[in-house]
Amino acid sequence: MEDAILPLDTALWNPDRTRFTVLFDPGRVKRGILPNRAMGRPLRAGSSFTIVISPEWPDAQGQPLASDFRKTYRIGPAIERALSSASWKITPPASGSRDPLRIVFPSALDRGLAQRAFTVLRGDSEVAGDVRIDQAETAWTFVPRDGWQPGDYVLSVLPALEDPSGNRLDRPFESLDDRDDTHRPPARVAFTIR
């Protein structure tokens, strides 16, 4: 896939250096932009590609890998619809418990963004707890540090939340709206603990 990856001057590691992010060049992906018009999208439904990690690339401790790592992906149809909180299945836990708040999404979200895009609020106060992403990035769980109190809560969602295709809340990647929506206030999704 010639010129498919966005060249960056920095490496996109998570803080504990266990996840490295590679971005497709938006100019190749987004319709109507010159690189896309000239070369087309790098991913085509029905095709496949393989990512190969060289054994010379160091692990999180700076040691070389024991061998190369390969992962092959088969490409499905493009997902070109905005994320919608109305399609999320929120399962509130019981009052007094430390059971997880669970949200299931109809399709995968970007794991790195999903880990930091959600905040649980009670009134104006953030509820402390731990987040886990599972089910191939289609489920988000939150376990509070203290037991759930009965009442109304809000799930605050940063506008930067995306799926792997770049679709955001209420805005598909292919949107013609050129406003920077990352400066919008967080979306608010209400739920109640009984």
N, CA and C atoms as an extended XYZ file, in Angstrom:
582
Properties=species:S:1:pos:R:3:atomname:S:1:resname:S:1:resid:I:1 pbc="F F F"
N         0.855       -1.173        0.000 N   MET     1
C         0.000        0.000        0.000 CA  MET     1
C         0.896        1.229        0.000 C   MET     1
N         1.230        1.677       -1.149 N   GLU     2
C         2.141        2.802       -1.298 CA  GLU     2
C         1.552        4.081       -0.710 C   GLU     2
N         2.346        4.789        0.081 N   ASP     3
C         1.981        6.077        0.680 CA  ASP     3
C         0.664        6.023        1.451 C   ASP     3
N         0.397        4.912        2.114 N   ALA     4
C        -0.864        4.763        2.841 CA  ALA     4
C        -0.768        5.240        4.284 C   ALA     4
N         0.410        5.160        4.892 N   ILE     5
C         0.577        5.495        6.309 CA  ILE     5
C         0.998        6.953        6.442 C   ILE     5
N         0.389        7.636        7.402 N   LEU     6
C         0.688        9.039        7.655 CA  LEU     6
C         2.082        9.158        8.266 C   LEU     6
N         3.006        9.855        7.594 N   PRO     7
C         4.346       10.019        8.179 CA  PRO     7
C         4.298       11.052        9.308 C   PRO     7
N         4.796       10.667       10.462 N   LEU     8
C         4.785       11.552       11.626 CA  LEU     8
C         6.195       11.738       12.159 C   LEU     8
N         6.435       12.871       12.798 N   ASP     9
C         7.740       13.130       13.409 CA  ASP     9
C         7.833       12.553       14.815 C   ASP     9
N         6.762       11.970       15.299 N   THR    10
C         6.739       11.419       16.649 CA  THR    10
C         6.113       10.032       16.618 C   THR    10
N         6.474        9.195       17.565 N   ALA    11
C         5.883        7.862       17.679 CA  ALA    11
C         4.656        7.945       18.587 C   ALA    11
N         3.590        7.285       18.204 N   LEU    12
C         2.337        7.349       18.960 CA  LEU    12
C         2.210        6.134       19.890 C   LEU    12
N         2.999        6.136       20.962 N   TRP    13
C         2.921        5.091       21.987 CA  TRP    13
C         1.945        5.506       23.079 C   TRP    13
N         1.283        4.532       23.697 N   ASN    14
C         0.526        4.840       24.904 CA  ASN    14
C         1.541        5.025       26.040 C   ASN    14
N         1.115        5.544       27.221 N   PRO    15
C         2.083        5.861       28.285 CA  PRO    15
C         2.943        4.679       28.750 C   PRO    15
N         2.397        3.461       28.786 N   ASP    16
C         3.216        2.333       29.254 CA  ASP    16
C         3.887        1.566       28.111 C   ASP    16
N         3.833        2.124       26.908 N   ARG    17
C         4.527        1.592       25.723 CA  ARG    17
C         4.109        0.154       25.384 C   ARG    17
N         2.816       -0.102       25.525 N   THR    18
C         2.293       -1.415       25.141 CA  THR    18
C         1.413       -1.343       23.899 C   THR    18
N         1.121       -0.118       23.422 N   ARG    19
C         0.304        0.046       22.226 CA  ARG    19
C         0.916        1.147       21.365 C   ARG    19
N         1.118        0.840       20.091 N   PHE    20
C         1.652        1.797       19.127 CA  PHE    20
C         0.581        2.042       18.076 C   PHE    20
N         0.274        3.291       17.812 N   THR    21
C        -0.773        3.640       16.856 CA  THR    21
C        -0.164        4.000       15.510 C   THR    21
N        -0.708        3.412       14.469 N   VAL    22
C        -0.338        3.720       13.093 CA  VAL    22
C        -1.580        4.319       12.437 C   VAL    22
N        -1.417        5.454       11.775 N   LEU    23
C        -2.549        6.131       11.161 CA  LEU    23
C        -2.465        6.075        9.638 C   LEU    23
N        -3.592        5.748        9.020 N   PHE    24
C        -3.663        5.887        7.572 CA  PHE    24
C        -3.699        7.372        7.251 C   PHE    24
N        -3.083        7.748        6.168 N   ASP    25
C        -3.065        9.136        5.746 CA  ASP    25
C        -4.485        9.553        5.375 C   ASP    25
N        -5.059       10.535        6.090 N   PRO    26
C        -6.432       10.960        5.760 CA  PRO    26
C        -6.576       11.413        4.318 C   PRO    26
N        -5.493       11.935        3.736 N   GLY    27
C        -5.541       12.344        2.332 CA  GLY    27
C        -5.782       11.185        1.388 C   GLY    27
N        -5.383        9.992        1.790 N   ARG    28
C        -5.633        8.804        0.981 CA  ARG    28
C        -7.023        8.247        1.255 C   ARG    28
N        -7.541        8.495        2.432 N   VAL    29
C        -8.801        7.881        2.836 CA  VAL    29
C       -10.004        8.748        2.481 C   VAL    29
N        -9.921       10.038        2.752 N   LYS    30
C       -11.079       10.926        2.577 CA  LYS    30
C       -11.300       11.253        1.102 C   LYS    30
N       -12.529       11.020        0.646 N   ARG    31
C       -12.873       11.293       -0.752 CA  ARG    31
C       -12.720       12.777       -1.069 C   ARG    31
N       -12.335       13.050       -2.313 N   GLY    32
C       -12.259       14.418       -2.798 CA  GLY    32
C       -10.936       15.109       -2.533 C   GLY    32
N       -10.059       14.504       -1.724 N   ILE    33
C        -8.743       15.089       -1.459 CA  ILE    33
C        -7.780       14.552       -2.506 C   ILE    33
N        -6.833       15.380       -2.928 N   LEU    34
C        -5.959       15.053       -4.051 CA  LEU    34
C        -5.317       13.663       -3.962 C   LEU    34
N        -4.664       13.260       -2.854 N   PRO    35
C        -4.069       11.921       -2.844 CA  PRO    35
C        -5.107       10.811       -3.053 C   PRO    35
N        -6.302       11.001       -2.529 N   ASN    36
C        -7.359       10.005       -2.727 CA  ASN    36
C        -7.793        9.966       -4.185 C   ASN    36
N        -7.946       11.136       -4.790 N   ARG    37
C        -8.341       11.178       -6.202 CA  ARG    37
C        -7.267       10.559       -7.092 C   ARG    37
N        -5.994       10.769       -6.744 N   ALA    38
C        -4.895       10.268       -7.577 CA  ALA    38
C        -4.641        8.775       -7.393 C   ALA    38
N        -4.707        8.291       -6.124 N   MET    39
C        -4.315        6.902       -5.851 CA  MET    39
C        -5.440        6.032       -5.304 C   MET    39
N        -6.545        6.645       -4.897 N   GLY    40
C        -7.641        5.874       -4.321 CA  GLY    40
C        -7.385        5.519       -2.868 C   GLY    40
N        -8.366        4.879       -2.267 N   ARG    41
C        -8.230        4.443       -0.884 CA  ARG    41
C        -7.243        3.282       -0.794 C   ARG    41
N        -6.453        3.240        0.275 N   PRO    42
C        -5.506        2.126        0.410 CA  PRO    42
C        -6.196        0.811        0.769 C   PRO    42
N        -7.359        0.886        1.389 N   LEU    43
C        -8.088       -0.324        1.778 CA  LEU    43
C        -9.298       -0.491        0.877 C   LEU    43
N        -9.450       -1.689        0.322 N   ARG    44
C       -10.587       -1.976       -0.553 CA  ARG    44
C       -11.308       -3.218       -0.049 C   ARG    44
N       -12.621       -3.144        0.053 N   ALA    45
C       -13.415       -4.273        0.537 CA  ALA    45
C       -13.071       -5.537       -0.238 C   ALA    45
N       -12.900       -6.629        0.502 N   GLY    46
C       -12.586       -7.918       -0.103 CA  GLY    46
C       -11.093       -8.211       -0.178 C   GLY    46
N       -10.252       -7.184       -0.028 N   SER    47
C        -8.804       -7.418       -0.066 CA  SER    47
C        -8.283       -7.681        1.355 C   SER    47
N        -7.009       -7.945        1.469 N   SER    48
C        -6.396       -8.156        2.781 CA  SER    48
C        -5.024       -7.518        2.794 C   SER    48
N        -4.490       -7.324        3.983 N   PHE    49
C        -3.120       -6.836        4.141 CA  PHE    49
C        -2.540       -7.453        5.396 C   PHE    49
N        -1.210       -7.482        5.474 N   THR    50
C        -0.521       -8.053        6.621 CA  THR    50
C         0.411       -7.001        7.211 C   THR    50
N         0.334       -6.842        8.525 N   ILE    51
C         1.280       -5.997        9.242 CA  ILE    51
C         2.392       -6.909        9.742 C   ILE    51
N         3.644       -6.497        9.511 N   VAL    52
C         4.796       -7.265        9.967 CA  VAL    52
C         5.632       -6.371       10.879 C   VAL    52
N         5.881       -6.865       12.103 N   ILE    53
C         6.744       -6.173       13.054 CA  ILE    53
C         8.080       -6.899       13.050 C   ILE    53
N         9.126       -6.190       12.716 N   SER    54
C        10.470       -6.757       12.630 CA  SER    54
C        10.977       -7.148       14.018 C   SER    54
N        11.745       -8.244       14.113 N   PRO    55
C        12.304       -8.627       15.425 CA  PRO    55
C        13.314       -7.604       15.954 C   PRO    55
N        13.827       -6.720       15.106 N   GLU    56
C        14.757       -5.695       15.573 CA  GLU    56
C        14.060       -4.567       16.340 C   GLU    56
N        12.734       -4.483       16.192 N   TRP    57
C        12.028       -3.422       16.895 CA  TRP    57
C        11.986       -3.773       18.378 C   TRP    57
N        12.416       -2.895       19.274 N   PRO    58
C        12.470       -3.259       20.694 CA  PRO    58
C        11.086       -3.326       21.336 C   PRO    58
N        10.990       -4.193       22.353 N   ASP    59
C         9.755       -4.281       23.125 CA  ASP    59
C         9.721       -3.158       24.164 C   ASP    59
N         8.729       -3.174       25.070 N   ALA    60
C         8.566       -2.100       26.056 CA  ALA    60
C         9.765       -1.988       26.992 C   ALA    60
N        10.552       -3.057       27.139 N   GLN    61
C        11.741       -3.033       27.989 CA  GLN    61
C        13.019       -2.748       27.186 C   GLN    61
N        12.894       -2.429       25.899 N   GLY    62
C        14.039       -2.120       25.071 CA  GLY    62
C        14.746       -3.327       24.494 C   GLY    62
N        14.181       -4.512       24.661 N   GLN    63
C        14.792       -5.739       24.155 CA  GLN    63
C        14.233       -6.073       22.774 C   GLN    63
N        15.054       -6.686       21.891 N   PRO    64
C        14.519       -7.087       20.583 CA  PRO    64
C        13.489       -8.209       20.741 C   PRO    64
N        12.551       -8.264       19.819 N   LEU    65
C        11.546       -9.326       19.842 CA  LEU    65
C        12.207      -10.662       19.525 C   LEU    65
N        11.625      -11.767       20.010 N   ALA    66
C        12.176      -13.106       19.761 CA  ALA    66
C        12.087      -13.468       18.284 C   ALA    66
N        11.040      -13.000       17.615 N   SER    67
C        10.868      -13.258       16.182 CA  SER    67
C         9.936      -12.182       15.628 C   SER    67
N         9.773      -12.177       14.306 N   ASP    68
C         8.857      -11.187       13.757 CA  ASP    68
C         7.421      -11.555       14.144 C   ASP    68
N         6.560      -10.552       14.100 N   PHE    69
C         5.142      -10.740       14.409 CA  PHE    69
C         4.356      -10.358       13.173 C   PHE    69
N         3.390      -11.202       12.799 N   ARG    70
C         2.558      -10.947       11.615 CA  ARG    70
C         1.082      -11.036       12.004 C   ARG    70
N         0.322      -10.117       11.464 N   LYS    71
C        -1.135      -10.145       11.648 CA  LYS    71
C        -1.761       -9.742       10.328 C   LYS    71
N        -2.631      -10.620        9.815 N   THR    72
C        -3.306      -10.362        8.546 CA  THR    72
C        -4.742       -9.915        8.811 C   THR    72
N        -5.165       -8.909        8.082 N   TYR    73
C        -6.509       -8.361        8.194 CA  TYR    73
C        -7.219       -8.503        6.857 C   TYR    73
N        -8.491       -8.865        6.901 N   ARG    74
C        -9.339       -8.899        5.706 CA  ARG    74
C       -10.232       -7.672        5.766 C   ARG    74
N       -10.341       -6.958        4.666 N   ILE    75
C       -11.057       -5.685        4.627 CA  ILE    75
C       -12.535       -5.903        4.311 C   ILE    75
N       -13.371       -5.325        5.143 N   GLY    76
C       -14.810       -5.348        4.910 CA  GLY    76
C       -15.250       -4.039        4.267 C   GLY    76
N       -16.546       -3.842        4.123 N   PRO    77
C       -17.027       -2.592        3.525 CA  PRO    77
C       -16.726       -1.394        4.432 C   PRO    77
N       -16.574       -0.226        3.834 N   ALA    78
C       -16.307        1.000        4.595 CA  ALA    78
C       -17.492        1.309        5.511 C   ALA    78
N       -17.184        1.783        6.707 N   ILE    79
C       -18.213        2.224        7.657 CA  ILE    79
C       -18.250        3.741        7.565 C   ILE    79
N       -19.335        4.271        7.050 N   GLU    80
C       -19.415        5.706        6.755 CA  GLU    80
C       -20.630        6.347        7.410 C   GLU    80
N       -20.813        6.016        8.691 N   ARG    81
C       -21.940        6.621        9.421 CA  ARG    81
C       -21.438        7.170       10.756 C   ARG    81
N       -22.073        8.230       11.201 N   ALA    82
C       -21.706        8.865       12.464 CA  ALA    82
C       -21.998        7.930       13.632 C   ALA    82
N       -21.224        8.085       14.701 N   LEU    83
C       -21.532        7.382       15.939 CA  LEU    83
C       -22.790        8.011       16.534 C   LEU    83
N       -23.599        7.205       17.176 N   SER    84
C       -24.821        7.712       17.805 CA  SER    84
C       -24.968        7.094       19.183 C   SER    84
N       -24.996        7.939       20.206 N   SER    85
C       -25.159        7.423       21.569 CA  SER    85
C       -26.512        6.743       21.748 C   SER    85
N       -27.483        7.054       20.895 N   ALA    86
C       -28.798        6.408       20.980 CA  ALA    86
C       -28.710        4.911       20.673 C   ALA    86
N       -27.655        4.495       19.967 N   SER    87
C       -27.505        3.071       19.629 CA  SER    87
C       -26.703        2.293       20.679 C   SER    87
N       -26.218        2.971       21.715 N   TRP    88
C       -25.440        2.303       22.754 CA  TRP    88
C       -26.367        1.650       23.763 C   TRP    88
N       -26.018        0.455       24.194 N   LYS    89
C       -26.802       -0.235       25.220 CA  LYS    89
C       -26.108       -0.030       26.560 C   LYS    89
N       -26.726        0.764       27.425 N   ILE    90
C       -26.167        1.068       28.741 CA  ILE    90
C       -26.845        0.185       29.775 C   ILE    90
N       -26.027       -0.549       30.529 N   THR    91
C       -26.539       -1.417       31.590 CA  THR    91
C       -26.069       -0.865       32.931 C   THR    91
N       -26.942       -0.109       33.620 N   PRO    92
C       -26.541        0.439       34.920 CA  PRO    92
C       -26.515       -0.666       35.976 C   PRO    92
N       -25.583       -0.589       36.907 N   PRO    93
C       -25.509       -1.573       37.989 CA  PRO    93
C       -26.512       -1.257       39.094 C   PRO    93
N       -26.576       -2.139       40.062 N   ALA    94
C       -27.489       -1.949       41.197 CA  ALA    94
C       -26.886       -0.969       42.199 C   ALA    94
N       -27.748       -0.213       42.840 N   SER    95
C       -27.343        0.716       43.886 CA  SER    95
C       -26.647       -0.048       45.013 C   SER    95
N       -25.600        0.571       45.570 N   GLY    96
C       -24.875       -0.038       46.684 CA  GLY    96
C       -23.795       -1.015       46.263 C   GLY    96
N       -23.827       -1.455       45.027 N   SER    97
C       -22.834       -2.428       44.546 CA  SER    97
C       -21.621       -1.711       43.967 C   SER    97
N       -20.595       -2.490       43.688 N   ARG    98
C       -19.453       -2.006       42.908 CA  ARG    98
C       -19.427       -2.729       41.568 C   ARG    98
N       -20.618       -3.201       41.153 N   ASP    99
C       -20.728       -3.855       39.852 CA  ASP    99
C       -20.421       -2.838       38.763 C   ASP    99
N       -19.942       -3.320       37.609 N   PRO   100
C       -19.570       -2.362       36.555 CA  PRO   100
C       -20.774       -1.736       35.857 C   PRO   100
N       -20.592       -0.469       35.497 N   LEU   101
C       -21.457        0.172       34.515 CA  LEU   101
C       -20.960       -0.357       33.188 C   LEU   101
N       -21.849       -0.835       32.339 N   ARG   102
C       -21.430       -1.455       31.082 CA  ARG   102
C       -22.140       -0.783       29.919 C   ARG   102
N       -21.356       -0.460       28.890 N   ILE   103
C       -21.913        0.103       27.669 CA  ILE   103
C       -21.450       -0.776       26.517 C   ILE   103
N       -22.397       -1.205       25.690 N   VAL   104
C       -22.083       -2.010       24.519 CA  VAL   104
C       -22.413       -1.175       23.292 C   VAL   104
N       -21.456       -1.119       22.372 N   PHE   105
C       -21.585       -0.331       21.144 CA  PHE   105
C       -21.910       -1.258       19.981 C   PHE   105
N       -22.624       -0.778       18.966 N   PRO   106
C       -22.974       -1.647       17.829 CA  PRO   106
C       -21.774       -2.047       16.979 C   PRO   106
N       -20.681       -1.275       17.076 N   SER   107
C       -19.454       -1.619       16.354 CA  SER   107
C       -18.273       -1.082       17.163 C   SER   107
N       -17.073       -1.473       16.778 N   ALA   108
C       -15.866       -1.129       17.530 CA  ALA   108
C       -15.608        0.367       17.556 C   ALA   108
N       -15.016        0.807       18.673 N   LEU   109
C       -14.518        2.174       18.807 CA  LEU   109
C       -12.997        2.127       18.786 C   LEU   109
N       -12.370        3.271       18.605 N   ASP   110
C       -10.922        3.371       18.711 CA  ASP   110
C       -10.559        3.125       20.177 C   ASP   110
N        -9.787        2.068       20.436 N   ARG   111
C        -9.481        1.663       21.814 CA  ARG   111
C        -8.824        2.778       22.621 C   ARG   111
N        -7.807        3.410       22.066 N   GLY   112
C        -7.105        4.456       22.798 CA  GLY   112
C        -8.015        5.610       23.180 C   GLY   112
N        -8.864        6.042       22.251 N   LEU   113
C        -9.791        7.132       22.547 CA  LEU   113
C       -10.867        6.696       23.528 C   LEU   113
N       -11.374        5.471       23.391 N   ALA   114
C       -12.427        4.988       24.289 CA  ALA   114
C       -11.938        4.888       25.734 C   ALA   114
N       -10.654        4.633       25.927 N   GLN   115
C       -10.116        4.543       27.282 CA  GLN   115
C       -10.121        5.887       27.994 C   GLN   115
N       -10.100        6.991       27.248 N   ARG   116
C       -10.023        8.300       27.900 CA  ARG   116
C       -11.173        9.248       27.556 C   ARG   116
N       -12.071        8.864       26.667 N   ALA   117
C       -13.117        9.786       26.202 CA  ALA   117
C       -14.347        9.828       27.107 C   ALA   117
N       -14.500        8.842       27.984 N   PHE   118
C       -15.692        8.763       28.823 CA  PHE   118
C       -15.363        9.152       30.266 C   PHE   118
N       -16.251        9.941       30.875 N   THR   119
C       -16.157       10.275       32.292 CA  THR   119
C       -17.540       10.087       32.898 C   THR   119
N       -17.594        9.427       34.048 N   VAL   120
C       -18.859        9.240       34.753 CA  VAL   120
C       -18.986       10.363       35.772 C   VAL   120
N       -20.129       11.069       35.709 N   LEU   121
C       -20.375       12.200       36.605 CA  LEU   121
C       -21.627       11.955       37.438 C   LEU   121
N       -21.559       12.387       38.686 N   ARG   122
C       -22.758       12.460       39.536 CA  ARG   122
C       -22.856       13.910       39.960 C   ARG   122
N       -23.867       14.602       39.458 N   GLY   123
C       -23.911       16.053       39.619 CA  GLY   123
C       -22.752       16.638       38.827 C   GLY   123
N       -21.946       17.462       39.485 N   ASP   124
C       -20.766       18.036       38.828 CA  ASP   124
C       -19.478       17.314       39.214 C   ASP   124
N       -19.595       16.227       39.978 N   SER   125
C       -18.410       15.521       40.471 CA  SER   125
C       -18.119       14.279       39.653 C   SER   125
N       -16.836       14.094       39.346 N   GLU   126
C       -16.403       12.893       38.632 CA  GLU   126
C       -16.393       11.707       39.593 C   GLU   126
N       -16.904       10.576       39.119 N   VAL   127
C       -16.894        9.344       39.897 CA  VAL   127
C       -15.571        8.637       39.609 C   VAL   127
N       -14.800        8.343       40.658 N   ALA   128
C       -13.506        7.673       40.490 CA  ALA   128
C       -13.733        6.183       40.250 C   ALA   128
N       -12.913        5.616       39.379 N   GLY   129
C       -13.040        4.192       39.099 CA  GLY   129
C       -12.096        3.757       38.007 C   GLY   129
N       -12.246        2.511       37.595 N   ASP   130
C       -11.369        1.908       36.600 CA  ASP   130
C       -12.152        1.506       35.360 C   ASP   130
N       -11.517        1.723       34.192 N   VAL   131
C       -12.131        1.459       32.888 CA  VAL   131
C       -11.503        0.228       32.267 C   VAL   131
N       -12.331       -0.532       31.559 N   ARG   132
C       -11.835       -1.657       30.764 CA  ARG   132
C       -12.567       -1.650       29.427 C   ARG   132
N       -11.823       -1.927       28.370 N   ILE   133
C       -12.394       -2.053       27.025 CA  ILE   133
C       -12.279       -3.523       26.653 C   ILE   133
N       -13.372       -4.126       26.192 N   ASP   134
C       -13.299       -5.534       25.799 CA  ASP   134
C       -14.247       -5.827       24.646 C   ASP   134
N       -14.431       -7.103       24.367 N   GLN   135
C       -15.262       -7.563       23.256 CA  GLN   135
C       -14.869       -6.903       21.942 C   GLN   135
N       -13.563       -6.952       21.630 N   ALA   136
C       -13.050       -6.383       20.384 CA  ALA   136
C       -13.435       -4.910       20.239 C   ALA   136
N       -13.268       -4.156       21.313 N   GLU   137
C       -13.526       -2.718       21.373 CA  GLU   137
C       -14.997       -2.346       21.202 C   GLU   137
N       -15.917       -3.294       21.468 N   THR   138
C       -17.348       -2.980       21.380 CA  THR   138
C       -18.009       -2.867       22.754 C   THR   138
N       -17.215       -2.972       23.829 N   ALA   139
C       -17.781       -2.843       25.175 CA  ALA   139
C       -16.850       -2.019       26.057 C   ALA   139
N       -17.447       -1.155       26.864 N   TRP   140
C       -16.742       -0.296       27.815 CA  TRP   140
C       -17.327       -0.571       29.182 C   TRP   140
N       -16.485       -0.860       30.155 N   THR   141
C       -16.975       -1.083       31.519 CA  THR   141
C       -16.246       -0.153       32.474 C   THR   141
N       -16.968        0.250       33.508 N   PHE   142
C       -16.445        1.162       34.521 CA  PHE   142
C       -16.808        0.612       35.887 C   PHE   142
N       -15.785        0.351       36.697 N   VAL   143
C       -15.999       -0.126       38.067 CA  VAL   143
C       -15.634        1.018       39.008 C   VAL   143
N       -16.603        1.499       39.828 N   PRO   144
C       -16.311        2.629       40.718 CA  PRO   144
C       -15.430        2.186       41.892 C   PRO   144
N       -14.686        3.124       42.441 N   ARG   145
C       -13.851        2.814       43.613 CA  ARG   145
C       -14.722        2.594       44.851 C   ARG   145
N       -15.855        3.293       44.917 N   ASP   146
C       -16.814        3.131       46.015 CA  ASP   146
C       -18.117        2.618       45.429 C   ASP   146
N       -18.995        2.124       46.294 N   GLY   147
C       -20.276        1.604       45.815 CA  GLY   147
C       -21.124        2.681       45.142 C   GLY   147
N       -21.938        2.245       44.188 N   TRP   148
C       -22.847        3.159       43.478 CA  TRP   148
C       -23.901        3.680       44.439 C   TRP   148
N       -24.144        4.973       44.401 N   GLN   149
C       -25.219        5.591       45.160 CA  GLN   149
C       -26.431        5.720       44.245 C   GLN   149
N       -27.636        5.571       44.772 N   PRO   150
C       -28.800        5.734       43.892 CA  PRO   150
C       -28.910        7.173       43.398 C   PRO   150
N       -29.434        7.321       42.181 N   GLY   151
C       -29.646        8.654       41.656 CA  GLY   151
C       -29.289        8.777       40.193 C   GLY   151
N       -29.292       10.014       39.736 N   ASP   152
C       -29.032       10.315       38.339 CA  ASP   152
C       -27.535       10.549       38.102 C   ASP   152
N       -27.061       10.019       37.000 N   TYR   153
C       -25.659       10.143       36.597 CA  TYR   153
C       -25.614       10.604       35.144 C   TYR   153
N       -24.429       11.047       34.735 N   VAL   154
C       -24.196       11.434       33.346 CA  VAL   154
C       -22.901       10.796       32.885 C   VAL   154
N       -22.938       10.254       31.692 N   LEU   155
C       -21.735        9.798       31.019 CA  LEU   155
C       -21.317       10.942       30.104 C   LEU   155
N       -20.184       11.574       30.406 N   SER   156
C       -19.664       12.675       29.597 CA  SER   156
C       -18.742       12.071       28.540 C   SER   156
N       -18.953       12.440       27.272 N   VAL   157
C       -18.221       11.830       26.156 CA  VAL   157
C       -17.509       12.930       25.363 C   VAL   157
N       -16.177       12.845       25.316 N   LEU   158
C       -15.402       13.831       24.565 CA  LEU   158
C       -15.741       13.766       23.081 C   LEU   158
N       -15.823       14.916       22.401 N   PRO   159
C       -16.162       14.917       20.970 CA  PRO   159
C       -15.088       14.269       20.096 C   PRO   159
N       -13.897       14.038       20.635 N   ALA   160
C       -12.824       13.390       19.862 CA  ALA   160
C       -13.025       11.884       19.726 C   ALA   160
N       -13.994       11.302       20.435 N   LEU   161
C       -14.235        9.865       20.343 CA  LEU   161
C       -14.512        9.472       18.892 C   LEU   161
N       -13.832        8.421       18.431 N   GLU   162
C       -13.991        7.953       17.056 CA  GLU   162
C       -14.063        6.440       17.012 C   GLU   162
N       -14.596        5.942       15.918 N   ASP   163
C       -14.438        4.527       15.607 CA  ASP   163
C       -13.161        4.398       14.774 C   ASP   163
N       -12.717        3.183       14.462 N   PRO   164
C       -11.478        3.050       13.679 CA  PRO   164
C       -11.551        3.681       12.282 C   PRO   164
N       -12.753        3.987       11.803 N   SER   165
C       -12.900        4.615       10.487 CA  SER   165
C       -12.868        6.132       10.542 C   SER   165
N       -12.750        6.707       11.742 N   GLY   166
C       -12.701        8.161       11.877 CA  GLY   166
C       -14.058        8.819       12.050 C   GLY   166
N       -15.126        8.034       12.174 N   ASN   167
C       -16.458        8.595       12.403 CA  ASN   167
C       -16.556        9.038       13.857 C   ASN   167
N       -17.181       10.182       14.086 N   ARG   168
C       -17.341       10.730       15.435 CA  ARG   168
C       -18.813       10.810       15.790 C   ARG   168
N       -19.073       11.207       17.036 N   LEU   169
C       -20.451       11.381       17.472 CA  LEU   169
C       -21.143       12.401       16.572 C   LEU   169
N       -22.235       12.020       15.998 N   ASP   170
C       -23.074       12.886       15.158 CA  ASP   170
C       -22.345       13.448       13.942 C   ASP   170
N       -21.190       12.870       13.557 N   ARG   171
C       -20.471       13.360       12.384 CA  ARG   171
C       -19.671       12.231       11.736 C   ARG   171
N       -20.084       11.815       10.538 N   PRO   172
C       -19.295       10.791        9.841 CA  PRO   172
C       -17.968       11.368        9.351 C   PRO   172
N       -16.987       10.500        9.163 N   PHE   173
C       -15.673       10.916        8.681 CA  PHE   173
C       -15.775       11.689        7.374 C   PHE   173
N       -16.668       11.263        6.494 N   GLU   174
C       -16.808       11.900        5.181 CA  GLU   174
C       -17.650       13.168        5.219 C   GLU   174
N       -17.905       13.700        6.410 N   SER   175
C       -18.697       14.917        6.545 CA  SER   175
C       -18.056       16.069        5.788 C   SER   175
N       -18.883       16.912        5.198 N   LEU   176
C       -18.401       18.096        4.494 CA  LEU   176
C       -18.222       19.280        5.438 C   LEU   176
N       -18.583       19.101        6.712 N   ASP   177
C       -18.446       20.156        7.711 CA  ASP   177
C       -16.977       20.274        8.101 C   ASP   177
N       -16.346       21.410        7.809 N   ASP   178
C       -14.917       21.554        8.075 CA  ASP   178
C       -14.625       22.235        9.416 C   ASP   178
N       -15.635       22.425       10.253 N   ARG   179
C       -15.393       23.004       11.578 CA  ARG   179
C       -14.620       22.000       12.434 C   ARG   179
N       -13.794       22.485       13.309 N   ASP   180
C       -13.037       21.631       14.223 CA  ASP   180
C       -13.961       21.236       15.370 C   ASP   180
N       -14.543       20.049       15.272 N   ASP   181
C       -15.516       19.635       16.286 CA  ASP   181
C       -14.867       19.152       17.576 C   ASP   181
N       -13.539       19.060       17.645 N   THR   182
C       -12.897       18.621       18.881 CA  THR   182
C       -13.015       19.670       19.982 C   THR   182
N       -13.429       20.900       19.642 N   HIS   183
C       -13.586       21.946       20.647 CA  HIS   183
C       -15.030       22.066       21.139 C   HIS   183
N       -15.895       21.214       20.630 N   ARG   184
C       -17.267       21.195       21.131 CA  ARG   184
C       -17.267       20.723       22.579 C   ARG   184
N       -18.283       21.076       23.353 N   PRO   185
C       -18.360       20.524       24.717 CA  PRO   185
C       -18.663       19.026       24.645 C   PRO   185
N       -18.322       18.291       25.691 N   PRO   186
C       -18.610       16.853       25.696 CA  PRO   186
C       -20.111       16.580       25.557 C   PRO   186
N       -20.425       15.468       24.904 N   ALA   187
C       -21.821       15.004       24.849 CA  ALA   187
C       -22.174       14.459       26.222 C   ALA   187
N       -23.453       14.479       26.541 N   ARG   188
C       -23.904       14.007       27.858 CA  ARG   188
C       -24.981       12.952       27.653 C   ARG   188
N       -24.754       11.786       28.246 N   VAL   189
C       -25.705       10.680       28.167 CA  VAL   189
C       -26.129       10.343       29.592 C   VAL   189
N       -27.405       10.536       29.885 N   ALA   190
C       -27.909       10.335       31.240 CA  ALA   190
C       -28.250        8.869       31.499 C   ALA   190
N       -28.058        8.447       32.750 N   PHE   191
C       -28.518        7.122       33.198 CA  PHE   191
C       -28.806        7.226       34.697 C   PHE   191
N       -29.575        6.286       35.196 N   THR   192
C       -29.998        6.301       36.589 CA  THR   192
C       -29.615        5.007       37.291 C   THR   192
N       -29.126        5.139       38.507 N   ILE   193
C       -28.835        3.976       39.370 CA  ILE   193
C       -29.985        3.850       40.350 C   ILE   193
N       -30.579        2.669       40.398 N   ARG   194
C       -31.707        2.442       41.313 CA  ARG   194
C       -31.311        1.470       42.400 C   ARG   194
